[in-house]
Amino acid sequence: MPKVRIVADYCSTGYQLLDDNARAEGELRISDTLRSRLTDWNDRYEDNCHPRDYEDITGTTFDFVAFAKEGLEIARAVKRELPGWTVVYWDESLDWFLARDPRNYDPARSEYEVTLKDALAVNPRAKS
């Protein structure tokens, strides 16, 4: 099963193909609309998030929580379009929060799988 990580990063596409099965596909085969959404999301990170923003414990210089929420929605959309893929999401807000304790910092705790059940779940609080 091909595996992809949805992650914002500098000089990036917003995703990383994580295994040979995924790399054999060439690029992420998602709709143009979703690709544009993913690119715009990553571009906002690259343009607006400075590495020093991780030191701002108030989150006023970059809104990691809102950014991560949008990224998770994109990761869910990727999973809906690629149900046969393993989709993992790098949660920037978790990374920002967990980095506050450098003695116990484990970056792997910032990443989790987005399952099809997660991707198809309806959020009752979401506005229609």
Residue pairs with C-beta under 8 A, 6 or more apart in sequence:
1 21
1 84
1 85
1 86
2 17
2 19
2 21
2 22
2 24
2 25
2 82
2 84
2 85
2 86
3 17
3 18
3 19
3 21
3 22
3 85
3 86
3 87
3 88
4 15
4 16
4 17
4 18
4 22
4 28
4 78
4 82
4 85
4 86
4 87
4 88
5 15
5 16
5 18
5 88
5 89
5 90
5 111
6 14
6 15
6 38
6 71
6 74
6 75
6 78
6 87
6 88
6 89
6 90
6 114
7 14
7 15
7 16
7 89
7 90
8 14
8 41
8 42
8 45
8 46
8 49
8 67
8 71
8 90
8 92
9 42
9 45
9 46
10 45
10 46
11 46
12 42
12 46
13 28
13 38
13 39
13 42
14 38
14 39
14 41
14 42
14 74
15 28
15 38
15 78
17 23
17 25
17 27
17 28
18 88
22 85
28 35
28 78
28 82
29 82
30 38
30 78
30 81
30 82
31 81
34 74
34 77
34 78
34 81
37 74
37 77
38 74
38 78
41 67
41 70
41 71
41 74
44 67
45 67
45 92
48 62
49 62
49 67
49 92
50 61
50 62
52 61
53 61
53 62
53 64
53 96
54 95
54 96
54 99
56 62
57 100
59 65
59 96
64 92
64 93
64 96
64 97
65 93
67 92
67 93
68 91
68 92
68 93
68 94
69 93
71 89
71 90
71 91
71 92
72 89
72 91
72 114
75 87
75 89
75 114
76 114
76 118
76 119
77 119
78 85
78 87
78 114
79 85
79 87
79 114
79 115
79 116
79 118
79 119
80 116
80 119
80 120
83 116
83 119
86 113
87 113
87 114
87 119
88 111
88 112
88 113
88 114
89 111
89 112
89 113
89 114
90 110
90 111
91 110
91 111
91 112
92 110
94 109
94 110
95 107
95 110
98 105
98 106
98 107
98 109
98 110
99 105
